[in-house]
Structures are given as structure tokens and as C-alpha cells.
């Protein structure tokens, strides 16, 4: 069944299996082979990258005022209070 799926795929196909015979059959059909350990490492790395990317910003960082330079903030605050 894996061999049929590899033939139908029009892009890079990775086969993850611990069975060495199945790995070589898949490799012979043009697929990339990957051990379960390699797949697990890639999965953990991808999940860690997603966590870092989706990290919630602090409430203070959401407002432009708090991301401005301190001198600019002071100047804007004086300007706001002068009116």
C-alpha cells in the first residue's frame, strides 16, 4: 500500500517506519526514508518553534506607547498634558 501511495504522490514523500525492508522499498520507489526517532526529533523541534512563534505578547507590548523610546514617551506625555 505504501508503494502505491508513493507512486501517486507528485511531491517529496517521507516514509517513517522502523522496518528496514520497508524503508528500502520506499527508498527504491523515490521516497525519502526516516526512522521514527528522526521523525520524533523533527516533530519536537517543530512544536517548540510553533510555541515560540505563538507566544502571547505581554499586555504592555501591545500598546505603541510602551514600545517607544523613553525620550519620545516623555515628550509625547508633556505635549498631551500641556493642552
N, CA and C atoms as an extended XYZ file, in Angstrom:
249
Properties=species:S:1:pos:R:3:atomname:S:1:resname:S:1:resid:I:1 pbc="F F F"
N         0.824       -1.189        0.000 N   UNK     1
C         0.000        0.000        0.000 CA  UNK     1
C         0.871        1.257        0.000 C   UNK     1
N         1.941        1.262        0.766 N   UNK     2
C         2.824        2.421        0.811 CA  UNK     2
C         3.421        2.672       -0.568 C   UNK     2
N         3.765        1.604       -1.266 N   UNK     3
C         4.363        1.745       -2.594 CA  UNK     3
C         3.405        2.445       -3.555 C   UNK     3
N         2.121        2.115       -3.493 N   UNK     4
C         1.125        2.751       -4.364 CA  UNK     4
C         0.982        4.235       -4.034 C   UNK     4
N         1.009        4.563       -2.744 N   UNK     5
C         0.877        5.959       -2.341 CA  UNK     5
C         2.083        6.778       -2.794 C   UNK     5
N         3.266        6.170       -2.756 N   UNK     6
C         4.474        6.874       -3.189 CA  UNK     6
C         4.394        7.187       -4.676 C   UNK     6
N         3.899        6.232       -5.461 N   UNK     7
C         3.792        6.443       -6.905 CA  UNK     7
C         2.793        7.545       -7.235 C   UNK     7
N         1.715        7.658       -6.452 N   UNK     8
C         0.689        8.672       -6.715 CA  UNK     8
C         1.117       10.070       -6.289 C   UNK     8
N         2.020       10.160       -5.345 N   UNK     9
C         2.454       11.456       -4.831 CA  UNK     9
C         3.298       12.179       -5.876 C   UNK     9
N         3.053       13.469       -6.032 N   UNK    10
C         3.786       14.278       -7.003 CA  UNK    10
C         4.776       15.211       -6.328 C   UNK    10
N         5.058       14.965       -5.084 N   UNK    11
C         5.983       15.806       -4.335 CA  UNK    11
C         6.852       14.920       -3.459 C   UNK    11
N         7.725       15.535       -2.691 N   UNK    12
C         8.583       14.757       -1.801 CA  UNK    12
C         7.724       13.963       -0.827 C   UNK    12
N         8.019       12.699       -0.698 N   UNK    13
C         7.279       11.835        0.198 CA  UNK    13
C         8.248       11.226        1.200 C   UNK    13
N         7.902       11.330        2.460 N   UNK    14
C         8.709       10.741        3.518 CA  UNK    14
C         7.969        9.529        4.067 C   UNK    14
N         8.695        8.457        4.245 N   UNK    15
C         8.132        7.258        4.842 CA  UNK    15
C         8.814        7.067        6.200 C   UNK    15
N         8.005        7.014        7.243 N   UNK    16
C         8.526        6.856        8.600 CA  UNK    16
C         8.177        5.447        9.057 C   UNK    16
N         9.189        4.651        9.207 N   UNK    17
C         8.976        3.284        9.669 CA  UNK    17
C        10.260        2.741       10.280 C   UNK    17
N        10.098        1.854       11.207 N   UNK    18
C        11.253        1.204       11.816 CA  UNK    18
C        11.640       -0.065       11.078 C   UNK    18
N        10.813       -0.480       10.120 N   UNK    19
C        11.069       -1.693        9.356 CA  UNK    19
C        12.076       -1.386        8.247 C   UNK    19
N        13.262       -1.973        8.359 N   UNK    20
C        14.327       -1.669        7.406 CA  UNK    20
C        13.964       -2.084        5.986 C   UNK    20
N        13.285       -3.215        5.838 N   UNK    21
C        12.882       -3.668        4.499 CA  UNK    21
C        11.931       -2.665        3.866 C   UNK    21
N        10.973       -2.203        4.635 N   UNK    22
C        10.011       -1.206        4.131 CA  UNK    22
C        10.714        0.102        3.780 C   UNK    22
N        11.703        0.486        4.565 N   UNK    23
C        12.477        1.689        4.258 CA  UNK    23
C        13.160        1.562        2.902 C   UNK    23
N        13.786        0.435        2.640 N   UNK    24
C        14.499        0.255        1.375 CA  UNK    24
C        13.551        0.177        0.192 C   UNK    24
N        12.380       -0.431        0.382 N   UNK    25
C        11.386       -0.474       -0.693 CA  UNK    25
C        10.923        0.942       -1.011 C   UNK    25
N        10.640        1.720        0.030 N   UNK    26
C        10.194        3.107       -0.167 CA  UNK    26
C        11.290        3.934       -0.822 C   UNK    26
N        12.524        3.732       -0.386 N   UNK    27
C        13.661        4.457       -0.959 CA  UNK    27
C        13.828        4.112       -2.438 C   UNK    27
N        13.624        2.859       -2.767 N   UNK    28
C        13.720        2.429       -4.165 CA  UNK    28
C        12.638        3.020       -5.040 C   UNK    28
N        11.514        3.385       -4.454 N   UNK    29
C        10.404        3.991       -5.206 CA  UNK    29
C        10.519        5.516       -5.291 C   UNK    29
N        11.570        6.065       -4.692 N   UNK    30
C        11.790        7.510       -4.797 CA  UNK    30
C        11.393        8.305       -3.570 C   UNK    30
N        10.998        7.631       -2.508 N   UNK    31
C        10.605        8.343       -1.292 CA  UNK    31
C        11.825        8.546       -0.405 C   UNK    31
N        11.715        9.508        0.459 N   UNK    32
C        12.739        9.729        1.473 CA  UNK    32
C        12.380        8.840        2.647 C   UNK    32
N        13.346        8.253        3.263 N   UNK    33
C        13.072        7.392        4.406 CA  UNK    33
C        13.511        8.092        5.675 C   UNK    33
N        12.785        7.798        6.748 N   UNK    34
C        13.069        8.440        8.018 CA  UNK    34
C        12.732        7.453        9.127 C   UNK    34
N        13.608        7.348       10.096 N   UNK    35
C        13.330        6.473       11.225 CA  UNK    35
C        12.363        7.166       12.172 C   UNK    35
N        11.668        6.405       12.996 N   UNK    36
C        10.761        7.037       13.963 CA  UNK    36
C        11.479        8.003       14.906 C   UNK    36
N        12.728        7.700       15.255 N   UNK    37
C        13.477        8.595       16.135 CA  UNK    37
C        13.744        9.932       15.448 C   UNK    37
N        14.122        9.906       14.176 N   UNK    38
C        14.359       11.144       13.430 CA  UNK    38
C        13.071       11.947       13.311 C   UNK    38
N        11.971       11.255       13.041 N   UNK    39
C        10.678       11.919       12.921 CA  UNK    39
C        10.287       12.576       14.240 C   UNK    39
N        10.507       11.870       15.347 N   UNK    40
C        10.179       12.413       16.663 CA  UNK    40
C        10.985       13.678       16.949 C   UNK    40
N        12.284       13.647       16.621 N   UNK    41
C        13.123       14.833       16.843 CA  UNK    41
C        12.625       16.015       16.023 C   UNK    41
N        12.275       15.770       14.762 N   UNK    42
C        11.761       16.857       13.915 CA  UNK    42
C        10.429       17.376       14.438 C   UNK    42
N         9.586       16.476       14.899 N   UNK    43
C         8.284       16.874       15.436 CA  UNK    43
C         8.439       17.740       16.681 C   UNK    43
N         9.311       17.338       17.587 N   UNK    44
C         9.540       18.112       18.807 CA  UNK    44
C        10.107       19.486       18.470 C   UNK    44
N        11.044       19.531       17.530 N   UNK    45
C        11.623       20.809       17.115 CA  UNK    45
C        10.559       21.722       16.514 C   UNK    45
N         9.708       21.172       15.653 N   UNK    46
C         8.646       21.973       15.028 CA  UNK    46
C         7.659       22.483       16.073 C   UNK    46
N         7.306       21.647       17.030 N   UNK    47
C         6.381       22.082       18.084 CA  UNK    47
C         6.984       23.181       18.937 C   UNK    47
N         8.278       23.076       19.246 N   UNK    48
C         8.950       24.129       20.014 CA  UNK    48
C         8.967       25.439       19.243 C   UNK    48
N         9.226       25.370       17.935 N   UNK    49
C         9.227       26.588       17.116 CA  UNK    49
C         7.840       27.209       17.077 C   UNK    49
N         6.800       26.377       17.013 N   UNK    50
C         5.439       26.899       16.993 CA  UNK    50
C         5.093       27.576       18.312 C   UNK    50
N         5.546       26.998       19.430 N   UNK    51
C         5.286       27.611       20.733 CA  UNK    51
C         5.942       28.983       20.816 C   UNK    51
N         7.192       29.083       20.337 N   UNK    52
C         7.882       30.369       20.360 CA  UNK    52
C         7.191       31.378       19.460 C   UNK    52
N         6.723       30.929       18.306 N   UNK    53
C         6.075       31.831       17.357 CA  UNK    53
C         4.744       32.333       17.894 C   UNK    53
N         4.006       31.457       18.549 N   UNK    54
C         2.671       31.812       19.032 CA  UNK    54
C         2.663       32.370       20.445 C   UNK    54
N         3.850       32.633       20.990 N   UNK    55
C         3.929       33.132       22.363 CA  UNK    55
C         3.128       34.430       22.474 C   UNK    55
N         2.301       34.470       23.470 N   UNK    56
C         1.455       35.642       23.691 CA  UNK    56
C         2.320       36.822       24.131 C   UNK    56
N         2.126       37.954       23.511 N   UNK    57
C         2.879       39.142       23.904 CA  UNK    57
C         2.303       39.695       25.198 C   UNK    57
N         3.148       40.319       25.958 N   UNK    58
C         2.700       40.932       27.204 CA  UNK    58
C         1.762       42.083       26.886 C   UNK    58
N         0.880       42.375       27.807 N   UNK    59
C        -0.118       43.426       27.573 CA  UNK    59
C         0.554       44.761       27.298 C   UNK    59
N         1.641       45.055       28.020 N   UNK    60
C         2.346       46.309       27.817 CA  UNK    60
C         2.940       46.431       26.428 C   UNK    60
N         3.305       45.313       25.810 N   UNK    61
C         3.912       45.359       24.484 CA  UNK    61
C         2.888       45.575       23.382 C   UNK    61
N         1.620       45.445       23.719 N   UNK    62
C         0.578       45.613       22.704 CA  UNK    62
C         0.371       47.081       22.331 C   UNK    62
N         0.665       47.969       23.247 N   UNK    63
C         0.436       49.383       23.006 CA  UNK    63
C         1.695       50.036       22.466 C   UNK    63
N         1.522       50.866       21.460 N   UNK    64
C         2.645       51.552       20.832 CA  UNK    64
C         3.392       52.413       21.840 C   UNK    64
N         2.660       53.041       22.736 N   UNK    65
C         3.267       53.941       23.717 CA  UNK    65
C         4.389       53.246       24.489 C   UNK    65
N         4.190       52.002       24.874 N   UNK    66
C         5.182       51.283       25.672 CA  UNK    66
C         6.354       50.769       24.844 C   UNK    66
N         6.211       50.766       23.533 N   UNK    67
C         7.306       50.329       22.671 CA  UNK    67
C         8.169       51.488       22.188 C   UNK    67
N         7.760       52.709       22.487 N   UNK    68
C         8.517       53.888       22.078 CA  UNK    68
C         9.710       54.111       22.999 C   UNK    68
N        10.674       54.840       22.485 N   UNK    69
C        11.836       55.231       23.271 CA  UNK    69
C        11.375       56.103       24.446 C   UNK    69
N        12.071       56.030       25.544 N   UNK    70
C        11.682       56.759       26.759 CA  UNK    70
C        11.622       58.268       26.523 C   UNK    70
N        12.571       58.810       25.755 N   UNK    71
C        12.562       60.251       25.471 CA  UNK    71
C        11.327       60.643       24.677 C   UNK    71
N        10.968       59.829       23.715 N   UNK    72
C         9.789       60.120       22.892 CA  UNK    72
C         8.523       60.028       23.748 C   UNK    72
N         8.466       59.035       24.618 N   UNK    73
C         7.309       58.912       25.506 CA  UNK    73
C         7.159       60.137       26.404 C   UNK    73
N         8.284       60.594       26.975 N   UNK    74
C         8.233       61.782       27.836 CA  UNK    74
C         7.782       63.008       27.064 C   UNK    74
N         8.301       63.174       25.851 N   UNK    75
C         7.923       64.306       25.025 CA  UNK    75
C         6.429       64.262       24.694 C   UNK    75
N         5.928       63.107       24.308 N   UNK    76
C         4.504       62.981       23.990 CA  UNK    76
C         3.635       63.207       25.233 C   UNK    76
N         4.078       62.728       26.367 N   UNK    77
C         3.326       62.917       27.609 CA  UNK    77
C         3.272       64.388       27.993 C   UNK    77
N         4.385       65.115       27.875 N   UNK    78
C         4.374       66.562       28.146 CA  UNK    78
C         3.466       67.278       27.180 C   UNK    78
N         3.492       66.887       25.917 N   UNK    79
C         2.659       67.519       24.895 CA  UNK    79
C         1.188       67.266       25.200 C   UNK    79
N         0.847       66.045       25.618 N   UNK    80
C        -0.531       65.694       25.945 CA  UNK    80
C        -1.030       66.494       27.147 C   UNK    80
N        -0.198       66.688       28.151 N   UNK    81
C        -0.612       67.379       29.368 CA  UNK    81
C        -0.661       68.891       29.184 C   UNK    81
N         0.018       69.433       28.194 N   UNK    82
C         0.056       70.884       28.007 CA  UNK    82
C        -1.248       71.424       27.445 C   UNK    82
N        -2.078       70.594       26.916 N   UNK    83
C        -3.335       71.088       26.314 CA  UNK    83
C        -4.460       71.132       27.300 C   UNK    83
